[in-house]
Amino acid sequence: MVDASQYQLEPDYKNKFKASRAKEIIGNVLKARLTGAVYHADNTSSWAREISDDIKHHLKEEGWPRYKYCVQVFVGEQRGEGVRLACRGFWDPQTDSYAHDIFQNESLFCVACAFGVYLY
């Protein structure tokens, strides 16, 4: 017989994914990578990949145990047009969360979202 008390179904409060800290990380990465950048369509896919990897690396350094991260980065040209982004997921609101931040300059915009999902 398996003792259910051996299995932790939720993280301790101090080990929960903190959206405010994740937003700070995202903002710092976007600022460091994109300040002074000029939009060029050939660069956007590599920028998005590098930025998402960098954000994921910094999130892992936070040491939130048993969390997996999904990071999405969108880079587009600043042309005065509107953009709508949406996502949908199935998760546990007690343990999982997300954070996002936006970077803009005269030439481009970038939206980055990071999702922290707790593994049971």
Secondary structure, 3 states (H helix, E strand, C coil): CCCHHHCCCCCCHHHCCCHHHHHHHHHHHHHHHHCCCCCCHHHHHHHHHHHHHHHHHHHHHCCCCCEEEEEEEEEEECCCCCCCCCCCCCCCCCCCEEEEEEEECCCEEEEEEEEEEECC
